């Protein structure tokens, strides 16, 4: 998400997103989610916030969508 606009972060008119399918091995496991896009659109004023949605089969079971979450925010330094 683009923190400034509150809308999806776009590159060349397309929403930047990523999807990972995984099977947890422990209750507190981790998985890496990578995003690939043209980073030249990012500048010092860009703040990108990652939102997460977790599905089990086709059912949404968890959402993390806090535009003010600093731990989910990328800022150019």
mmCIF file as gemmi writes it, N, C-alpha and C atoms, coordinates in Angstrom:
data_model
loop_
_atom_site.group_PDB
_atom_site.id
_atom_site.type_symbol
_atom_site.label_atom_id
_atom_site.label_alt_id
_atom_site.label_comp_id
_atom_site.label_asym_id
_atom_site.label_entity_id
_atom_site.label_seq_id
_atom_site.pdbx_PDB_ins_code
_atom_site.Cartn_x
_atom_site.Cartn_y
_atom_site.Cartn_z
_atom_site.occupancy
_atom_site.B_iso_or_equiv
_atom_site.pdbx_formal_charge
_atom_site.auth_seq_id
_atom_site.auth_asym_id
_atom_site.pdbx_PDB_model_num
ATOM 1 N N . UNK Axp A 1 ? 0.836 -1.173 0 1 0 ? 1 A 1
ATOM 2 C CA . UNK Axp A 1 ? 0 0 0 1 0 ? 1 A 1
ATOM 3 C C . UNK Axp A 1 ? 0.884 1.24 0 1 0 ? 1 A 1
ATOM 4 N N . UNK Axp A 2 ? 0.445 2.268 -0.675 1 0 ? 2 A 1
ATOM 5 C CA . UNK Axp A 2 ? 1.123 3.555 -0.672 1 0 ? 2 A 1
ATOM 6 C C . UNK Axp A 2 ? 0.577 4.332 0.523 1 0 ? 2 A 1
ATOM 7 N N . UNK Axp A 3 ? 1.431 4.563 1.523 1 0 ? 3 A 1
ATOM 8 C CA . UNK Axp A 3 ? 0.965 5.197 2.755 1 0 ? 3 A 1
ATOM 9 C C . UNK Axp A 3 ? 0.385 6.582 2.499 1 0 ? 3 A 1
ATOM 10 N N . UNK Axp A 4 ? 0.967 7.312 1.555 1 0 ? 4 A 1
ATOM 11 C CA . UNK Axp A 4 ? 0.497 8.662 1.262 1 0 ? 4 A 1
ATOM 12 C C . UNK Axp A 4 ? -0.94 8.687 0.751 1 0 ? 4 A 1
ATOM 13 N N . UNK Axp A 5 ? -1.269 7.747 -0.128 1 0 ? 5 A 1
ATOM 14 C CA . UNK Axp A 5 ? -2.594 7.742 -0.748 1 0 ? 5 A 1
ATOM 15 C C . UNK Axp A 5 ? -3.569 6.792 -0.061 1 0 ? 5 A 1
ATOM 16 N N . UNK Axp A 6 ? -3.03 5.794 0.677 1 0 ? 6 A 1
ATOM 17 C CA . UNK Axp A 6 ? -3.895 4.785 1.284 1 0 ? 6 A 1
ATOM 18 C C . UNK Axp A 6 ? -4.42 3.786 0.271 1 0 ? 6 A 1
ATOM 19 N N . UNK Axp A 7 ? -3.847 3.815 -0.93 1 0 ? 7 A 1
ATOM 20 C CA . UNK Axp A 7 ? -4.279 2.905 -1.993 1 0 ? 7 A 1
ATOM 21 C C . UNK Axp A 7 ? -3.141 1.952 -2.348 1 0 ? 7 A 1
ATOM 22 N N . UNK Axp A 8 ? -3.43 0.995 -3.184 1 0 ? 8 A 1
ATOM 23 C CA . UNK Axp A 8 ? -2.437 0.008 -3.603 1 0 ? 8 A 1
ATOM 24 C C . UNK Axp A 8 ? -1.223 0.717 -4.211 1 0 ? 8 A 1
ATOM 25 N N . UNK Axp A 9 ? -0.016 0.194 -3.915 1 0 ? 9 A 1
ATOM 26 C CA . UNK Axp A 9 ? 1.212 0.717 -4.505 1 0 ? 9 A 1
ATOM 27 C C . UNK Axp A 9 ? 1.298 0.193 -5.928 1 0 ? 9 A 1
ATOM 28 N N . UNK Axp A 10 ? 1.42 1.105 -6.887 1 0 ? 10 A 1
ATOM 29 C CA . UNK Axp A 10 ? 1.429 0.731 -8.296 1 0 ? 10 A 1
ATOM 30 C C . UNK Axp A 10 ? 2.784 0.989 -8.929 1 0 ? 10 A 1
ATOM 31 N N . UNK Axp A 11 ? 3.185 0.112 -9.824 1 0 ? 11 A 1
ATOM 32 C CA . UNK Axp A 11 ? 4.361 0.291 -10.66 1 0 ? 11 A 1
ATOM 33 C C . UNK Axp A 11 ? 3.911 0.021 -12.088 1 0 ? 11 A 1
ATOM 34 N N . UNK Axp A 12 ? 4.101 1.009 -12.949 1 0 ? 12 A 1
ATOM 35 C CA . UNK Axp A 12 ? 3.637 0.91 -14.344 1 0 ? 12 A 1
ATOM 36 C C . UNK Axp A 12 ? 2.159 0.568 -14.42 1 0 ? 12 A 1
ATOM 37 N N . UNK Axp A 13 ? 1.372 1.135 -13.502 1 0 ? 13 A 1
ATOM 38 C CA . UNK Axp A 13 ? -0.073 0.946 -13.508 1 0 ? 13 A 1
ATOM 39 C C . UNK Axp A 13 ? -0.555 -0.375 -12.942 1 0 ? 13 A 1
ATOM 40 N N . UNK Axp A 14 ? 0.376 -1.211 -12.444 1 0 ? 14 A 1
ATOM 41 C CA . UNK Axp A 14 ? -0.016 -2.514 -11.901 1 0 ? 14 A 1
ATOM 42 C C . UNK Axp A 14 ? 0.268 -2.577 -10.404 1 0 ? 14 A 1
ATOM 43 N N . UNK Axp A 15 ? -0.656 -3.171 -9.657 1 0 ? 15 A 1
ATOM 44 C CA . UNK Axp A 15 ? -0.506 -3.333 -8.211 1 0 ? 15 A 1
ATOM 45 C C . UNK Axp A 15 ? 0.642 -4.281 -7.893 1 0 ? 15 A 1
ATOM 46 N N . UNK Axp A 16 ? 1.51 -3.857 -6.962 1 0 ? 16 A 1
ATOM 47 C CA . UNK Axp A 16 ? 2.604 -4.713 -6.519 1 0 ? 16 A 1
ATOM 48 C C . UNK Axp A 16 ? 2.052 -5.667 -5.467 1 0 ? 16 A 1
ATOM 49 N N . UNK Axp A 17 ? 2.203 -6.961 -5.703 1 0 ? 17 A 1
ATOM 50 C CA . UNK Axp A 17 ? 1.716 -7.953 -4.748 1 0 ? 17 A 1
ATOM 51 C C . UNK Axp A 17 ? 2.579 -9.208 -4.847 1 0 ? 17 A 1
ATOM 52 N N . UNK Axp A 18 ? 2.398 -10.087 -3.891 1 0 ? 18 A 1
ATOM 53 C CA . UNK Axp A 18 ? 3.126 -11.345 -3.879 1 0 ? 18 A 1
ATOM 54 C C . UNK Axp A 18 ? 2.269 -12.39 -3.187 1 0 ? 18 A 1
ATOM 55 N N . UNK Axp A 19 ? 2.471 -13.629 -3.578 1 0 ? 19 A 1
ATOM 56 C CA . UNK Axp A 19 ? 1.699 -14.727 -2.996 1 0 ? 19 A 1
ATOM 57 C C . UNK Axp A 19 ? 2.636 -15.894 -2.723 1 0 ? 19 A 1
ATOM 58 N N . UNK Axp A 20 ? 2.491 -16.504 -1.555 1 0 ? 20 A 1
ATOM 59 C CA . UNK Axp A 20 ? 3.303 -17.651 -1.176 1 0 ? 20 A 1
ATOM 60 C C . UNK Axp A 20 ? 2.38 -18.724 -0.635 1 0 ? 20 A 1
ATOM 61 N N . UNK Axp A 21 ? 2.569 -19.938 -1.105 1 0 ? 21 A 1
ATOM 62 C CA . UNK Axp A 21 ? 1.849 -21.085 -0.565 1 0 ? 21 A 1
ATOM 63 C C . UNK Axp A 21 ? 2.814 -21.84 0.335 1 0 ? 21 A 1
ATOM 64 N N . UNK Axp A 22 ? 2.378 -22.14 1.543 1 0 ? 22 A 1
ATOM 65 C CA . UNK Axp A 22 ? 3.259 -22.842 2.475 1 0 ? 22 A 1
ATOM 66 C C . UNK Axp A 22 ? 2.447 -23.72 3.413 1 0 ? 22 A 1
ATOM 67 N N . UNK Axp A 23 ? 3.126 -24.688 4.006 1 0 ? 23 A 1
ATOM 68 C CA . UNK Axp A 23 ? 2.551 -25.547 5.029 1 0 ? 23 A 1
ATOM 69 C C . UNK Axp A 23 ? 3.384 -25.347 6.288 1 0 ? 23 A 1
ATOM 70 N N . UNK Axp A 24 ? 2.796 -24.781 7.349 1 0 ? 24 A 1
ATOM 71 C CA . UNK Axp A 24 ? 3.569 -24.532 8.568 1 0 ? 24 A 1
ATOM 72 C C . UNK Axp A 24 ? 4.007 -25.837 9.231 1 0 ? 24 A 1
ATOM 73 N N . UNK Axp A 25 ? 5.245 -25.817 9.732 1 0 ? 25 A 1
ATOM 74 C CA . UNK Axp A 25 ? 5.766 -26.986 10.435 1 0 ? 25 A 1
ATOM 75 C C . UNK Axp A 25 ? 5.698 -26.814 11.949 1 0 ? 25 A 1
ATOM 76 N N . UNK Axp A 26 ? 5.594 -25.562 12.403 1 0 ? 26 A 1
ATOM 77 C CA . UNK Axp A 26 ? 5.449 -25.256 13.826 1 0 ? 26 A 1
ATOM 78 C C . UNK Axp A 26 ? 4.434 -24.134 13.979 1 0 ? 26 A 1
ATOM 79 N N . UNK Axp A 27 ? 3.955 -23.924 15.196 1 0 ? 27 A 1
ATOM 80 C CA . UNK Axp A 27 ? 2.952 -22.88 15.445 1 0 ? 27 A 1
ATOM 81 C C . UNK Axp A 27 ? 3.517 -21.481 15.276 1 0 ? 27 A 1
ATOM 82 N N . UNK Axp A 28 ? 4.833 -21.315 15.438 1 0 ? 28 A 1
ATOM 83 C CA . UNK Axp A 28 ? 5.421 -19.98 15.344 1 0 ? 28 A 1
ATOM 84 C C . UNK Axp A 28 ? 6.465 -19.888 14.229 1 0 ? 28 A 1
ATOM 85 N N . UNK Axp A 29 ? 6.246 -20.595 13.152 1 0 ? 29 A 1
ATOM 86 C CA . UNK Axp A 29 ? 7.183 -20.608 12.032 1 0 ? 29 A 1
ATOM 87 C C . UNK Axp A 29 ? 7.167 -19.303 11.251 1 0 ? 29 A 1
ATOM 88 N N . UNK Axp A 30 ? 8.072 -19.197 10.3 1 0 ? 30 A 1
ATOM 89 C CA . UNK Axp A 30 ? 8.185 -18.023 9.45 1 0 ? 30 A 1
ATOM 90 C C . UNK Axp A 30 ? 8.233 -18.444 7.996 1 0 ? 30 A 1
ATOM 91 N N . UNK Axp A 31 ? 7.847 -17.524 7.135 1 0 ? 31 A 1
ATOM 92 C CA . UNK Axp A 31 ? 7.956 -17.737 5.699 1 0 ? 31 A 1
ATOM 93 C C . UNK Axp A 31 ? 8.369 -16.399 5.083 1 0 ? 31 A 1
ATOM 94 N N . UNK Axp A 32 ? 9.227 -16.448 4.084 1 0 ? 32 A 1
ATOM 95 C CA . UNK Axp A 32 ? 9.679 -15.24 3.398 1 0 ? 32 A 1
ATOM 96 C C . UNK Axp A 32 ? 8.779 -14.967 2.207 1 0 ? 32 A 1
ATOM 97 N N . UNK Axp A 33 ? 8.336 -13.722 2.089 1 0 ? 33 A 1
ATOM 98 C CA . UNK Axp A 33 ? 7.526 -13.288 0.959 1 0 ? 33 A 1
ATOM 99 C C . UNK Axp A 33 ? 8.345 -12.239 0.209 1 0 ? 33 A 1
ATOM 100 N N . UNK Axp A 34 ? 8.646 -12.512 -1.05 1 0 ? 34 A 1
ATOM 101 C CA . UNK Axp A 34 ? 9.459 -11.595 -1.852 1 0 ? 34 A 1
ATOM 102 C C . UNK Axp A 34 ? 8.582 -10.809 -2.821 1 0 ? 34 A 1
ATOM 103 N N . UNK Axp A 35 ? 8.958 -9.554 -3.043 1 0 ? 35 A 1
ATOM 104 C CA . UNK Axp A 35 ? 8.274 -8.691 -3.995 1 0 ? 35 A 1
ATOM 105 C C . UNK Axp A 35 ? 9.282 -8.298 -5.065 1 0 ? 35 A 1
ATOM 106 N N . UNK Axp A 36 ? 8.936 -8.47 -6.323 1 0 ? 36 A 1
ATOM 107 C CA . UNK Axp A 36 ? 9.816 -8.114 -7.423 1 0 ? 36 A 1
ATOM 108 C C . UNK Axp A 36 ? 9.131 -7.039 -8.269 1 0 ? 36 A 1
ATOM 109 N N . UNK Axp A 37 ? 9.793 -5.875 -8.375 1 0 ? 37 A 1
ATOM 110 C CA . UNK Axp A 37 ? 9.246 -4.789 -9.181 1 0 ? 37 A 1
ATOM 111 C C . UNK Axp A 37 ? 10.362 -3.798 -9.495 1 0 ? 37 A 1
ATOM 112 N N . UNK Axp A 38 ? 10.099 -2.869 -10.391 1 0 ? 38 A 1
ATOM 113 C CA . UNK Axp A 38 ? 11.057 -1.838 -10.771 1 0 ? 38 A 1
ATOM 114 C C . UNK Axp A 38 ? 11.184 -0.834 -9.63 1 0 ? 38 A 1
ATOM 115 N N . UNK Axp A 39 ? 12.258 -0.923 -8.879 1 0 ? 39 A 1
ATOM 116 C CA . UNK Axp A 39 ? 12.467 -0.074 -7.716 1 0 ? 39 A 1
ATOM 117 C C . UNK Axp A 39 ? 12.824 1.357 -8.038 1 0 ? 39 A 1
ATOM 118 N N . UNK Axp A 40 ? 13.013 1.684 -9.312 1 0 ? 40 A 1
ATOM 119 C CA . UNK Axp A 40 ? 13.367 3.058 -9.671 1 0 ? 40 A 1
ATOM 120 C C . UNK Axp A 40 ? 12.23 4.038 -9.372 1 0 ? 40 A 1
ATOM 121 N N . UNK Axp A 41 ? 11.029 3.523 -9.122 1 0 ? 41 A 1
ATOM 122 C CA . UNK Axp A 41 ? 9.893 4.404 -8.806 1 0 ? 41 A 1
ATOM 123 C C . UNK Axp A 41 ? 9.91 4.848 -7.342 1 0 ? 41 A 1
ATOM 124 N N . UNK Axp A 42 ? 10.783 4.251 -6.539 1 0 ? 42 A 1
ATOM 125 C CA . UNK Axp A 42 ? 10.867 4.589 -5.117 1 0 ? 42 A 1
ATOM 126 C C . UNK Axp A 42 ? 11.839 5.75 -4.929 1 0 ? 42 A 1
ATOM 127 N N . UNK Axp A 43 ? 11.407 6.737 -4.134 1 0 ? 43 A 1
ATOM 128 C CA . UNK Axp A 43 ? 12.281 7.856 -3.795 1 0 ? 43 A 1
ATOM 129 C C . UNK Axp A 43 ? 12.195 8.129 -2.301 1 0 ? 43 A 1
ATOM 130 N N . UNK Axp A 44 ? 12.841 9.176 -1.831 1 0 ? 44 A 1
ATOM 131 C CA . UNK Axp A 44 ? 12.876 9.471 -0.389 1 0 ? 44 A 1
ATOM 132 C C . UNK Axp A 44 ? 11.502 9.727 0.216 1 0 ? 44 A 1
ATOM 133 N N . UNK Axp A 45 ? 10.53 10.096 -0.598 1 0 ? 45 A 1
ATOM 134 C CA . UNK Axp A 45 ? 9.179 10.382 -0.099 1 0 ? 45 A 1
ATOM 135 C C . UNK Axp A 45 ? 8.273 9.155 -0.114 1 0 ? 45 A 1
ATOM 136 N N . UNK Axp A 46 ? 8.764 8.053 -0.634 1 0 ? 46 A 1
ATOM 137 C CA . UNK Axp A 46 ? 7.948 6.846 -0.769 1 0 ? 46 A 1
ATOM 138 C C . UNK Axp A 46 ? 7.886 6.071 0.539 1 0 ? 46 A 1
ATOM 139 N N . UNK Axp A 47 ? 6.677 5.747 0.974 1 0 ? 47 A 1
ATOM 140 C CA . UNK Axp A 47 ? 6.457 4.859 2.115 1 0 ? 47 A 1
ATOM 141 C C . UNK Axp A 47 ? 5.503 3.764 1.66 1 0 ? 47 A 1
ATOM 142 N N . UNK Axp A 48 ? 5.989 2.529 1.711 1 0 ? 48 A 1
ATOM 143 C CA . UNK Axp A 48 ? 5.182 1.381 1.295 1 0 ? 48 A 1
ATOM 144 C C . UNK Axp A 48 ? 4.876 0.546 2.528 1 0 ? 48 A 1
ATOM 145 N N . UNK Axp A 49 ? 3.604 0.202 2.719 1 0 ? 49 A 1
ATOM 146 C CA . UNK Axp A 49 ? 3.181 -0.608 3.859 1 0 ? 49 A 1
ATOM 147 C C . UNK Axp A 49 ? 2.661 -1.946 3.331 1 0 ? 49 A 1
ATOM 148 N N . UNK Axp A 50 ? 3.203 -3.032 3.875 1 0 ? 50 A 1
ATOM 149 C CA . UNK Axp A 50 ? 2.802 -4.365 3.432 1 0 ? 50 A 1
ATOM 150 C C . UNK Axp A 50 ? 1.582 -4.818 4.229 1 0 ? 50 A 1
ATOM 151 N N . UNK Axp A 51 ? 0.532 -5.191 3.535 1 0 ? 51 A 1
ATOM 152 C CA . UNK Axp A 51 ? -0.65 -5.789 4.138 1 0 ? 51 A 1
ATOM 153 C C . UNK Axp A 51 ? -0.575 -7.291 3.898 1 0 ? 51 A 1
ATOM 154 N N . UNK Axp A 52 ? -1.094 -8.071 4.834 1 0 ? 52 A 1
ATOM 155 C CA . UNK Axp A 52 ? -1.054 -9.525 4.718 1 0 ? 52 A 1
ATOM 156 C C . UNK Axp A 52 ? -2.449 -10.115 4.92 1 0 ? 52 A 1
ATOM 157 N N . UNK Axp A 53 ? -2.751 -11.136 4.143 1 0 ? 53 A 1
ATOM 158 C CA . UNK Axp A 53 ? -3.984 -11.896 4.316 1 0 ? 53 A 1
ATOM 159 C C . UNK Axp A 53 ? -3.61 -13.37 4.267 1 0 ? 53 A 1
ATOM 160 N N . UNK Axp A 54 ? -4.1 -14.125 5.226 1 0 ? 54 A 1
ATOM 161 C CA . UNK Axp A 54 ? -3.803 -15.549 5.306 1 0 ? 54 A 1
ATOM 162 C C . UNK Axp A 54 ? -5.074 -16.343 5.026 1 0 ? 54 A 1
ATOM 163 N N . UNK Axp A 55 ? -4.946 -17.306 4.129 1 0 ? 55 A 1
ATOM 164 C CA . UNK Axp A 55 ? -6.074 -18.165 3.769 1 0 ? 55 A 1
ATOM 165 C C . UNK Axp A 55 ? -5.74 -19.608 4.114 1 0 ? 55 A 1
ATOM 166 N N . UNK Axp A 56 ? -6.749 -20.324 4.503 1 0 ? 56 A 1
ATOM 167 C CA . UNK Axp A 56 ? -6.651 -21.78 4.629 1 0 ? 56 A 1
ATOM 168 C C . UNK Axp A 56 ? -7.661 -22.325 3.64 1 0 ? 56 A 1
ATOM 169 N N . UNK Axp A 57 ? -7.164 -23.029 2.649 1 0 ? 57 A 1
ATOM 170 C CA . UNK Axp A 57 ? -7.973 -23.417 1.501 1 0 ? 57 A 1
ATOM 171 C C . UNK Axp A 57 ? -8.507 -22.128 0.88 1 0 ? 57 A 1
ATOM 172 N N . UNK Axp A 58 ? -9.777 -21.939 0.785 1 0 ? 58 A 1
ATOM 173 C CA . UNK Axp A 58 ? -10.348 -20.728 0.196 1 0 ? 58 A 1
ATOM 174 C C . UNK Axp A 58 ? -10.892 -19.761 1.248 1 0 ? 58 A 1
ATOM 175 N N . UNK Axp A 59 ? -10.679 -20.063 2.534 1 0 ? 59 A 1
ATOM 176 C CA . UNK Axp A 59 ? -11.259 -19.262 3.615 1 0 ? 59 A 1
ATOM 177 C C . UNK Axp A 59 ? -10.225 -18.318 4.214 1 0 ? 59 A 1
ATOM 178 N N . UNK Axp A 60 ? -10.562 -17.035 4.259 1 0 ? 60 A 1
ATOM 179 C CA . UNK Axp A 60 ? -9.695 -16.041 4.896 1 0 ? 60 A 1
ATOM 180 C C . UNK Axp A 60 ? -9.722 -16.264 6.398 1 0 ? 60 A 1
ATOM 181 N N . UNK Axp A 61 ? -8.526 -16.462 7.015 1 0 ? 61 A 1
ATOM 182 C CA . UNK Axp A 61 ? -8.502 -16.733 8.452 1 0 ? 61 A 1
ATOM 183 C C . UNK Axp A 61 ? -7.756 -15.67 9.256 1 0 ? 61 A 1
ATOM 184 N N . UNK Axp A 62 ? -6.994 -14.791 8.586 1 0 ? 62 A 1
ATOM 185 C CA . UNK Axp A 62 ? -6.292 -13.724 9.3 1 0 ? 62 A 1
ATOM 186 C C . UNK Axp A 62 ? -5.951 -12.596 8.332 1 0 ? 62 A 1
ATOM 187 N N . UNK Axp A 63 ? -5.971 -11.362 8.864 1 0 ? 63 A 1
ATOM 188 C CA . UNK Axp A 63 ? -5.634 -10.181 8.071 1 0 ? 63 A 1
ATOM 189 C C . UNK Axp A 63 ? -4.802 -9.246 8.931 1 0 ? 63 A 1
ATOM 190 N N . UNK Axp A 64 ? -3.764 -8.683 8.326 1 0 ? 64 A 1
ATOM 191 C CA . UNK Axp A 64 ? -2.982 -7.631 8.973 1 0 ? 64 A 1
ATOM 192 C C . UNK Axp A 64 ? -2.926 -6.491 7.971 1 0 ? 64 A 1
ATOM 193 N N . UNK Axp A 65 ? -3.721 -5.449 8.204 1 0 ? 65 A 1
ATOM 194 C CA . UNK Axp A 65 ? -3.847 -4.345 7.252 1 0 ? 65 A 1
ATOM 195 C C . UNK Axp A 65 ? -3.873 -3.021 7.994 1 0 ? 65 A 1
ATOM 196 N N . UNK Axp A 66 ? -2.764 -2.697 8.665 1 0 ? 66 A 1
ATOM 197 C CA . UNK Axp A 66 ? -2.663 -1.464 9.442 1 0 ? 66 A 1
ATOM 198 C C . UNK Axp A 66 ? -1.72 -0.502 8.729 1 0 ? 66 A 1
ATOM 199 N N . UNK Axp A 67 ? -2.262 0.541 8.117 1 0 ? 67 A 1
ATOM 200 C CA . UNK Axp A 67 ? -1.479 1.493 7.337 1 0 ? 67 A 1
ATOM 201 C C . UNK Axp A 67 ? -0.449 2.231 8.2 1 0 ? 67 A 1
ATOM 202 N N . UNK Axp A 68 ? -0.626 2.258 9.518 1 0 ? 68 A 1
ATOM 203 C CA . UNK Axp A 68 ? 0.288 2.958 10.414 1 0 ? 68 A 1
ATOM 204 C C . UNK Axp A 68 ? 1.296 2.04 11.109 1 0 ? 68 A 1
ATOM 205 N N . UNK Axp A 69 ? 1.351 0.762 10.73 1 0 ? 69 A 1
ATOM 206 C CA . UNK Axp A 69 ? 2.264 -0.184 11.365 1 0 ? 69 A 1
ATOM 207 C C . UNK Axp A 69 ? 3.693 0.045 10.86 1 0 ? 69 A 1
ATOM 208 N N . UNK Axp A 70 ? 4.545 0.585 11.717 1 0 ? 70 A 1
ATOM 209 C CA . UNK Axp A 70 ? 5.933 0.891 11.337 1 0 ? 70 A 1
ATOM 210 C C . UNK Axp A 70 ? 6.727 -0.382 11.007 1 0 ? 70 A 1
ATOM 211 N N . UNK Axp A 71 ? 6.393 -1.505 11.639 1 0 ? 71 A 1
ATOM 212 C CA . UNK Axp A 71 ? 7.108 -2.765 11.373 1 0 ? 71 A 1
ATOM 213 C C . UNK Axp A 71 ? 6.771 -3.326 9.982 1 0 ? 71 A 1
ATOM 214 N N . UNK Axp A 72 ? 5.699 -2.856 9.382 1 0 ? 72 A 1
ATOM 215 C CA . UNK Axp A 72 ? 5.303 -3.316 8.06 1 0 ? 72 A 1
ATOM 216 C C . UNK Axp A 72 ? 5.61 -2.266 6.982 1 0 ? 72 A 1
ATOM 217 N N . UNK Axp A 73 ? 6.311 -1.187 7.373 1 0 ? 73 A 1
ATOM 218 C CA . UNK Axp A 73 ? 6.552 -0.054 6.467 1 0 ? 73 A 1
ATOM 219 C C . UNK Axp A 73 ? 7.985 -0.031 5.957 1 0 ? 73 A 1
ATOM 220 N N . UNK Axp A 74 ? 8.114 0.195 4.646 1 0 ? 74 A 1
ATOM 221 C CA . UNK Axp A 74 ? 9.425 0.398 4.032 1 0 ? 74 A 1
ATOM 222 C C . UNK Axp A 74 ? 9.562 1.874 3.691 1 0 ? 74 A 1
ATOM 223 N N . UNK Axp A 75 ? 10.653 2.473 4.15 1 0 ? 75 A 1
ATOM 224 C CA . UNK Axp A 75 ? 10.952 3.867 3.82 1 0 ? 75 A 1
ATOM 225 C C . UNK Axp A 75 ? 12.356 3.935 3.247 1 0 ? 75 A 1
ATOM 226 N N . UNK Axp A 76 ? 12.548 4.707 2.192 1 0 ? 76 A 1
ATOM 227 C CA . UNK Axp A 76 ? 13.866 4.933 1.613 1 0 ? 76 A 1
ATOM 228 C C . UNK Axp A 76 ? 14.674 5.808 2.572 1 0 ? 76 A 1
ATOM 229 N N . UNK Axp A 77 ? 15.885 5.406 2.866 1 0 ? 77 A 1
ATOM 230 C CA . UNK Axp A 77 ? 16.738 6.189 3.778 1 0 ? 77 A 1
ATOM 231 C C . UNK Axp A 77 ? 17.934 6.759 3.082 1 0 ? 77 A 1
